[in-house]
Amino acid sequence: MSKRQQNKEERMNRIIEQAEVLFLQDGFERVQMQDIADASELGVATLFRYFPKKDQLIVAAAVRNLAPTLDAFKQLTSRPGNAYSRLEAILDYLLDQQVKRTSHSRFREAFESYASSVASPLPGIDDYIELQREIMETLEPLIADGKTDGSLRSDLDVKATVVTIINAFGTFGNNIILKSHISYLEDDIEPLIQQRVLREMLLSYVRP
């Protein structure tokens, strides 16, 4: 990579990083391109050369945000052990991310809510969808082993079951944590306890 191209890549990464911080802090609607340019120490005209529309930058930030999940799933699904132990590790990873409530998970929740509320698909949203597809593809070795290694029930549609479990656990955990500050009552069951109960329910369903 030439020095010029390297500088361009570094500038783009800085823009996306600052945009993600501002979007999470102030909301997608409130943040202006001038705010992002100022935070990135760039002129707004330069910013528009990289991202002609704010929605393009929103999607770019979402793609950058989701990329570590792909790396984590690649590692978890290729680790030693049977299909059950790897599925268990994925649920533990998701639970850990939900408990930590990192800026990554909070941004992803905000982005998906925003993307689902707009009238037409966001420009570049196919890149985000493609990354989600790649994450699901990392499950293929786990699914293949689950059909043959005896660690999962033999009467199950393994692919449908594994994908449903991961999606259900991720959605439930994010939802209950997100709403805990507005709906949690003193005599309720704590979100973490409910997450652990659901984890065990899902895992017990697939055990032989």
ChimeraX commands (.cxc) that place a marker at each C-alpha (Angstrom):
marker #1 position 0.00,0.00,0.00 radius 0.5
marker #1 position 1.36,3.42,-0.96 radius 0.5
marker #1 position 1.80,6.12,1.66 radius 0.5
marker #1 position -1.04,8.08,0.09 radius 0.5
marker #1 position -3.39,5.10,0.22 radius 0.5
marker #1 position -2.33,4.37,3.79 radius 0.5
marker #1 position -3.13,7.95,4.82 radius 0.5
marker #1 position -6.51,7.66,3.12 radius 0.5
marker #1 position -7.31,4.44,4.99 radius 0.5
marker #1 position -6.26,5.94,8.31 radius 0.5
marker #1 position -8.39,9.02,7.69 radius 0.5
marker #1 position -11.42,6.90,6.81 radius 0.5
marker #1 position -10.97,4.76,9.92 radius 0.5
marker #1 position -10.74,7.89,12.05 radius 0.5
marker #1 position -13.94,9.26,10.53 radius 0.5
marker #1 position -15.84,6.03,11.16 radius 0.5
marker #1 position -14.49,5.73,14.70 radius 0.5
marker #1 position -15.48,9.29,15.63 radius 0.5
marker #1 position -18.85,8.90,13.95 radius 0.5
marker #1 position -19.63,5.78,15.97 radius 0.5
marker #1 position -18.83,7.60,19.21 radius 0.5
marker #1 position -21.03,10.56,18.30 radius 0.5
marker #1 position -23.91,8.47,17.00 radius 0.5
marker #1 position -23.98,6.44,20.21 radius 0.5
marker #1 position -23.65,9.53,22.38 radius 0.5
marker #1 position -26.18,11.83,20.70 radius 0.5
marker #1 position -28.27,9.65,18.39 radius 0.5
marker #1 position -28.27,9.19,14.64 radius 0.5
marker #1 position -30.77,11.94,13.93 radius 0.5
marker #1 position -29.11,14.65,16.01 radius 0.5
marker #1 position -25.53,14.23,14.84 radius 0.5
marker #1 position -24.63,16.41,11.85 radius 0.5
marker #1 position -21.86,15.83,9.35 radius 0.5
marker #1 position -20.19,19.00,10.60 radius 0.5
marker #1 position -20.02,17.46,14.08 radius 0.5
marker #1 position -18.25,14.41,12.68 radius 0.5
marker #1 position -15.88,16.53,10.62 radius 0.5
marker #1 position -14.96,18.56,13.69 radius 0.5
marker #1 position -14.37,15.44,15.80 radius 0.5
marker #1 position -12.24,13.96,13.01 radius 0.5
marker #1 position -10.29,17.22,12.60 radius 0.5
marker #1 position -11.28,17.45,8.94 radius 0.5
marker #1 position -13.06,19.96,6.79 radius 0.5
marker #1 position -16.66,19.02,6.11 radius 0.5
marker #1 position -15.96,19.05,2.35 radius 0.5
marker #1 position -13.30,16.38,2.89 radius 0.5
marker #1 position -15.74,14.33,4.93 radius 0.5
marker #1 position -18.32,14.47,2.14 radius 0.5
marker #1 position -15.72,13.17,-0.33 radius 0.5
marker #1 position -15.49,10.02,1.78 radius 0.5
marker #1 position -19.17,9.76,2.66 radius 0.5
marker #1 position -21.56,11.81,0.48 radius 0.5
marker #1 position -24.49,10.95,2.77 radius 0.5
marker #1 position -24.73,10.58,6.53 radius 0.5
marker #1 position -26.61,7.29,6.19 radius 0.5
marker #1 position -23.63,5.84,4.30 radius 0.5
marker #1 position -21.44,6.72,7.27 radius 0.5
marker #1 position -23.96,5.23,9.69 radius 0.5
marker #1 position -23.81,1.91,7.83 radius 0.5
marker #1 position -20.00,2.05,7.64 radius 0.5
marker #1 position -19.89,2.50,11.41 radius 0.5
marker #1 position -22.29,-0.43,11.86 radius 0.5
marker #1 position -20.14,-2.68,9.67 radius 0.5
marker #1 position -17.03,-1.72,11.64 radius 0.5
marker #1 position -18.92,-2.36,14.87 radius 0.5
marker #1 position -20.08,-5.84,13.83 radius 0.5
marker #1 position -16.73,-7.06,12.52 radius 0.5
marker #1 position -15.41,-8.24,15.94 radius 0.5
marker #1 position -18.41,-10.57,16.24 radius 0.5
marker #1 position -17.35,-12.31,13.05 radius 0.5
marker #1 position -13.84,-12.78,14.46 radius 0.5
marker #1 position -15.24,-14.15,17.72 radius 0.5
marker #1 position -17.57,-16.61,15.97 radius 0.5
marker #1 position -14.75,-17.86,13.74 radius 0.5
marker #1 position -12.68,-18.60,16.84 radius 0.5
marker #1 position -15.51,-20.20,18.81 radius 0.5
marker #1 position -16.82,-22.43,16.03 radius 0.5
marker #1 position -13.38,-23.73,15.08 radius 0.5
marker #1 position -12.19,-24.52,18.60 radius 0.5
marker #1 position -11.63,-28.15,19.70 radius 0.5
marker #1 position -14.61,-29.99,21.13 radius 0.5
marker #1 position -17.94,-31.35,20.01 radius 0.5
marker #1 position -20.82,-29.37,18.57 radius 0.5
marker #1 position -22.57,-29.03,21.93 radius 0.5
marker #1 position -19.53,-27.54,23.68 radius 0.5
marker #1 position -19.03,-25.02,20.88 radius 0.5
marker #1 position -22.70,-24.01,20.94 radius 0.5
marker #1 position -22.40,-23.59,24.70 radius 0.5
marker #1 position -19.31,-21.38,24.18 radius 0.5
marker #1 position -21.20,-19.17,21.72 radius 0.5
marker #1 position -24.06,-18.64,24.19 radius 0.5
marker #1 position -21.53,-17.84,26.92 radius 0.5
marker #1 position -19.90,-15.29,24.60 radius 0.5
marker #1 position -23.25,-13.65,23.84 radius 0.5
marker #1 position -24.15,-13.60,27.53 radius 0.5
marker #1 position -20.81,-11.99,28.39 radius 0.5
marker #1 position -21.35,-9.29,25.76 radius 0.5
marker #1 position -24.85,-8.61,27.03 radius 0.5
marker #1 position -23.74,-8.38,30.67 radius 0.5
marker #1 position -20.87,-6.04,29.87 radius 0.5
marker #1 position -23.19,-3.78,27.84 radius 0.5
marker #1 position -20.22,-2.57,25.84 radius 0.5
marker #1 position -20.42,0.39,23.50 radius 0.5
marker #1 position -20.30,-2.13,20.65 radius 0.5
marker #1 position -23.47,-3.91,21.73 radius 0.5
marker #1 position -25.30,-0.66,22.53 radius 0.5
marker #1 position -24.40,0.82,19.15 radius 0.5
marker #1 position -25.57,-2.31,17.34 radius 0.5
marker #1 position -28.93,-2.20,19.11 radius 0.5
marker #1 position -29.35,1.48,18.26 radius 0.5
marker #1 position -28.35,0.94,14.63 radius 0.5
marker #1 position -30.70,-1.96,14.01 radius 0.5
marker #1 position -33.55,-0.02,15.57 radius 0.5
marker #1 position -32.75,2.97,13.36 radius 0.5
marker #1 position -32.31,0.89,10.19 radius 0.5
marker #1 position -35.66,-0.85,10.72 radius 0.5
marker #1 position -37.50,2.46,11.19 radius 0.5
marker #1 position -36.43,4.30,8.02 radius 0.5
marker #1 position -38.73,4.37,5.01 radius 0.5
marker #1 position -36.24,2.89,2.52 radius 0.5
marker #1 position -33.14,0.70,2.93 radius 0.5
marker #1 position -30.03,2.58,4.03 radius 0.5
marker #1 position -27.37,3.03,1.34 radius 0.5
marker #1 position -24.77,0.33,1.79 radius 0.5
marker #1 position -26.97,-1.82,4.05 radius 0.5
marker #1 position -26.08,-4.81,1.86 radius 0.5
marker #1 position -22.57,-4.68,3.36 radius 0.5
marker #1 position -24.04,-5.07,6.85 radius 0.5
marker #1 position -26.32,-7.90,5.72 radius 0.5
marker #1 position -23.39,-9.63,4.02 radius 0.5
marker #1 position -21.38,-9.47,7.24 radius 0.5
marker #1 position -24.28,-11.03,9.13 radius 0.5
marker #1 position -24.37,-13.79,6.51 radius 0.5
marker #1 position -20.66,-14.43,7.01 radius 0.5
marker #1 position -21.23,-14.73,10.76 radius 0.5
marker #1 position -23.93,-17.33,10.17 radius 0.5
marker #1 position -21.64,-19.20,7.76 radius 0.5
marker #1 position -19.09,-19.67,10.55 radius 0.5
marker #1 position -21.64,-22.02,12.15 radius 0.5
marker #1 position -21.37,-24.55,9.32 radius 0.5
marker #1 position -18.57,-26.66,10.92 radius 0.5
marker #1 position -20.52,-26.77,14.20 radius 0.5
marker #1 position -23.70,-27.76,12.35 radius 0.5
marker #1 position -21.93,-30.45,10.36 radius 0.5
marker #1 position -20.40,-31.97,13.49 radius 0.5
marker #1 position -23.72,-31.74,15.30 radius 0.5
marker #1 position -25.20,-34.13,12.75 radius 0.5
marker #1 position -22.54,-36.79,13.32 radius 0.5
marker #1 position -20.73,-36.48,16.66 radius 0.5
marker #1 position -23.66,-37.49,18.89 radius 0.5
marker #1 position -23.48,-34.39,21.08 radius 0.5
marker #1 position -26.85,-33.07,19.84 radius 0.5
marker #1 position -30.22,-34.80,19.59 radius 0.5
marker #1 position -30.38,-36.91,16.45 radius 0.5
marker #1 position -34.04,-36.09,15.78 radius 0.5
marker #1 position -33.41,-32.36,15.34 radius 0.5
marker #1 position -32.96,-30.28,12.23 radius 0.5
marker #1 position -29.53,-29.22,13.47 radius 0.5
marker #1 position -29.10,-26.14,11.30 radius 0.5
marker #1 position -32.55,-24.72,12.02 radius 0.5
marker #1 position -32.16,-25.46,15.73 radius 0.5
marker #1 position -28.67,-23.97,16.15 radius 0.5
marker #1 position -29.50,-20.79,14.21 radius 0.5
marker #1 position -32.78,-20.35,16.09 radius 0.5
marker #1 position -31.11,-20.84,19.48 radius 0.5
marker #1 position -28.41,-18.27,18.77 radius 0.5
marker #1 position -30.86,-15.72,17.37 radius 0.5
marker #1 position -33.37,-16.26,20.17 radius 0.5
marker #1 position -30.79,-16.00,22.92 radius 0.5
marker #1 position -29.17,-12.91,21.42 radius 0.5
marker #1 position -32.47,-11.14,20.86 radius 0.5
marker #1 position -33.89,-11.98,24.28 radius 0.5
marker #1 position -30.75,-10.94,26.13 radius 0.5
marker #1 position -30.35,-7.65,24.32 radius 0.5
marker #1 position -34.03,-6.83,24.76 radius 0.5
marker #1 position -34.23,-7.57,28.45 radius 0.5
marker #1 position -31.02,-5.67,29.23 radius 0.5
marker #1 position -32.05,-2.72,27.08 radius 0.5
marker #1 position -35.41,-2.37,28.83 radius 0.5
marker #1 position -34.24,-3.19,32.35 radius 0.5
marker #1 position -33.88,0.47,33.40 radius 0.5
marker #1 position -37.48,1.27,32.46 radius 0.5
marker #1 position -39.32,-1.96,33.25 radius 0.5
marker #1 position -37.37,-3.69,36.00 radius 0.5
marker #1 position -39.23,-3.79,39.32 radius 0.5
marker #1 position -37.78,-4.64,42.72 radius 0.5
marker #1 position -39.68,-7.93,42.91 radius 0.5
marker #1 position -38.86,-8.97,39.34 radius 0.5
marker #1 position -36.38,-11.68,38.48 radius 0.5
marker #1 position -33.08,-10.02,37.59 radius 0.5
marker #1 position -32.25,-9.97,33.86 radius 0.5
marker #1 position -29.03,-11.97,34.37 radius 0.5
marker #1 position -30.94,-14.75,36.13 radius 0.5
marker #1 position -33.50,-14.88,33.31 radius 0.5
marker #1 position -30.69,-15.01,30.74 radius 0.5
marker #1 position -29.05,-17.92,32.54 radius 0.5
marker #1 position -32.37,-19.75,32.81 radius 0.5
marker #1 position -32.98,-19.32,29.08 radius 0.5
marker #1 position -29.43,-20.47,28.31 radius 0.5
marker #1 position -30.00,-23.69,30.24 radius 0.5
marker #1 position -33.44,-24.22,28.65 radius 0.5
marker #1 position -32.00,-23.90,25.16 radius 0.5
marker #1 position -29.02,-26.12,25.85 radius 0.5
marker #1 position -31.13,-28.78,27.57 radius 0.5
marker #1 position -33.37,-28.90,24.49 radius 0.5
marker #1 position -30.51,-30.02,22.23 radius 0.5
marker #1 position -28.86,-32.53,24.60 radius 0.5
marker #1 position -29.33,-36.18,23.60 radius 0.5
marker link #1:1,2 radius 0.2
marker link #1:2,3 radius 0.2
marker link #1:3,4 radius 0.2
marker link #1:4,5 radius 0.2
marker link #1:5,6 radius 0.2
marker link #1:6,7 radius 0.2
marker link #1:7,8 radius 0.2
marker link #1:8,9 radius 0.2
marker link #1:9,10 radius 0.2
marker link #1:10,11 radius 0.2
marker link #1:11,12 radius 0.2
marker link #1:12,13 radius 0.2
marker link #1:13,14 radius 0.2
marker link #1:14,15 radius 0.2
marker link #1:15,16 radius 0.2
marker link #1:16,17 radius 0.2
marker link #1:17,18 radius 0.2
marker link #1:18,19 radius 0.2
marker link #1:19,20 radius 0.2
marker link #1:20,21 radius 0.2
marker link #1:21,22 radius 0.2
marker link #1:22,23 radius 0.2
marker link #1:23,24 radius 0.2
marker link #1:24,25 radius 0.2
marker link #1:25,26 radius 0.2
marker link #1:26,27 radius 0.2
marker link #1:27,28 radius 0.2
marker link #1:28,29 radius 0.2
marker link #1:29,30 radius 0.2
marker link #1:30,31 radius 0.2
marker link #1:31,32 radius 0.2
marker link #1:32,33 radius 0.2
marker link #1:33,34 radius 0.2
marker link #1:34,35 radius 0.2
marker link #1:35,36 radius 0.2
marker link #1:36,37 radius 0.2
marker link #1:37,38 radius 0.2
marker link #1:38,39 radius 0.2
marker link #1:39,40 radius 0.2
marker link #1:40,41 radius 0.2
marker link #1:41,42 radius 0.2
marker link #1:42,43 radius 0.2
marker link #1:43,44 radius 0.2
marker link #1:44,45 radius 0.2
marker link #1:45,46 radius 0.2
marker link #1:46,47 radius 0.2
marker link #1:47,48 radius 0.2
marker link #1:48,49 radius 0.2
marker link #1:49,50 radius 0.2
marker link #1:50,51 radius 0.2
marker link #1:51,52 radius 0.2
marker link #1:52,53 radius 0.2
marker link #1:53,54 radius 0.2
marker link #1:54,55 radius 0.2
marker link #1:55,56 radius 0.2
marker link #1:56,57 radius 0.2
marker link #1:57,58 radius 0.2
marker link #1:58,59 radius 0.2
marker link #1:59,60 radius 0.2
marker link #1:60,61 radius 0.2
marker link #1:61,62 radius 0.2
marker link #1:62,63 radius 0.2
marker link #1:63,64 radius 0.2
marker link #1:64,65 radius 0.2
marker link #1:65,66 radius 0.2
marker link #1:66,67 radius 0.2
marker link #1:67,68 radius 0.2
marker link #1:68,69 radius 0.2
marker link #1:69,70 radius 0.2
marker link #1:70,71 radius 0.2
marker link #1:71,72 radius 0.2
marker link #1:72,73 radius 0.2
marker link #1:73,74 radius 0.2
marker link #1:74,75 radius 0.2
marker link #1:75,76 radius 0.2
marker link #1:76,77 radius 0.2
marker link #1:77,78 radius 0.2
marker link #1:78,79 radius 0.2
marker link #1:79,80 radius 0.2
marker link #1:80,81 radius 0.2
marker link #1:81,82 radius 0.2
marker link #1:82,83 radius 0.2
marker link #1:83,84 radius 0.2
marker link #1:84,85 radius 0.2
marker link #1:85,86 radius 0.2
marker link #1:86,87 radius 0.2
marker link #1:87,88 radius 0.2
marker link #1:88,89 radius 0.2
marker link #1:89,90 radius 0.2
marker link #1:90,91 radius 0.2
marker link #1:91,92 radius 0.2
marker link #1:92,93 radius 0.2
marker link #1:93,94 radius 0.2
marker link #1:94,95 radius 0.2
marker link #1:95,96 radius 0.2
marker link #1:96,97 radius 0.2
marker link #1:97,98 radius 0.2
marker link #1:98,99 radius 0.2
marker link #1:99,100 radius 0.2
marker link #1:100,101 radius 0.2
marker link #1:101,102 radius 0.2
marker link #1:102,103 radius 0.2
marker link #1:103,104 radius 0.2
marker link #1:104,105 radius 0.2
marker link #1:105,106 radius 0.2
marker link #1:106,107 radius 0.2
marker link #1:107,108 radius 0.2
marker link #1:108,109 radius 0.2
marker link #1:109,110 radius 0.2
marker link #1:110,111 radius 0.2
marker link #1:111,112 radius 0.2
marker link #1:112,113 radius 0.2
marker link #1:113,114 radius 0.2
marker link #1:114,115 radius 0.2
marker link #1:115,116 radius 0.2
marker link #1:116,117 radius 0.2
marker link #1:117,118 radius 0.2
marker link #1:118,119 radius 0.2
marker link #1:119,120 radius 0.2
marker link #1:120,121 radius 0.2
marker link #1:121,122 radius 0.2
marker link #1:122,123 radius 0.2
marker link #1:123,124 radius 0.2
marker link #1:124,125 radius 0.2
marker link #1:125,126 radius 0.2
marker link #1:126,127 radius 0.2
marker link #1:127,128 radius 0.2
marker link #1:128,129 radius 0.2
marker link #1:129,130 radius 0.2
marker link #1:130,131 radius 0.2
marker link #1:131,132 radius 0.2
marker link #1:132,133 radius 0.2
marker link #1:133,134 radius 0.2
marker link #1:134,135 radius 0.2
marker link #1:135,136 radius 0.2
marker link #1:136,137 radius 0.2
marker link #1:137,138 radius 0.2
marker link #1:138,139 radius 0.2
marker link #1:139,140 radius 0.2
marker link #1:140,141 radius 0.2
marker link #1:141,142 radius 0.2
marker link #1:142,143 radius 0.2
marker link #1:143,144 radius 0.2
marker link #1:144,145 radius 0.2
marker link #1:145,146 radius 0.2
marker link #1:146,147 radius 0.2
marker link #1:147,148 radius 0.2
marker link #1:148,149 radius 0.2
marker link #1:149,150 radius 0.2
marker link #1:150,151 radius 0.2
marker link #1:151,152 radius 0.2
marker link #1:152,153 radius 0.2
marker link #1:153,154 radius 0.2
marker link #1:154,155 radius 0.2
marker link #1:155,156 radius 0.2
marker link #1:156,157 radius 0.2
marker link #1:157,158 radius 0.2
marker link #1:158,159 radius 0.2
marker link #1:159,160 radius 0.2
marker link #1:160,161 radius 0.2
marker link #1:161,162 radius 0.2
marker link #1:162,163 radius 0.2
marker link #1:163,164 radius 0.2
marker link #1:164,165 radius 0.2
marker link #1:165,166 radius 0.2
marker link #1:166,167 radius 0.2
marker link #1:167,168 radius 0.2
marker link #1:168,169 radius 0.2
marker link #1:169,170 radius 0.2
marker link #1:170,171 radius 0.2
marker link #1:171,172 radius 0.2
marker link #1:172,173 radius 0.2
marker link #1:173,174 radius 0.2
marker link #1:174,175 radius 0.2
marker link #1:175,176 radius 0.2
marker link #1:176,177 radius 0.2
marker link #1:177,178 radius 0.2
marker link #1:178,179 radius 0.2
marker link #1:179,180 radius 0.2
marker link #1:180,181 radius 0.2
marker link #1:181,182 radius 0.2
marker link #1:182,183 radius 0.2
marker link #1:183,184 radius 0.2
marker link #1:184,185 radius 0.2
marker link #1:185,186 radius 0.2
marker link #1:186,187 radius 0.2
marker link #1:187,188 radius 0.2
marker link #1:188,189 radius 0.2
marker link #1:189,190 radius 0.2
marker link #1:190,191 radius 0.2
marker link #1:191,192 radius 0.2
marker link #1:192,193 radius 0.2
marker link #1:193,194 radius 0.2
marker link #1:194,195 radius 0.2
marker link #1:195,196 radius 0.2
marker link #1:196,197 radius 0.2
marker link #1:197,198 radius 0.2
marker link #1:198,199 radius 0.2
marker link #1:199,200 radius 0.2
marker link #1:200,201 radius 0.2
marker link #1:201,202 radius 0.2
marker link #1:202,203 radius 0.2
marker link #1:203,204 radius 0.2
marker link #1:204,205 radius 0.2
marker link #1:205,206 radius 0.2
marker link #1:206,207 radius 0.2
marker link #1:207,208 radius 0.2
view
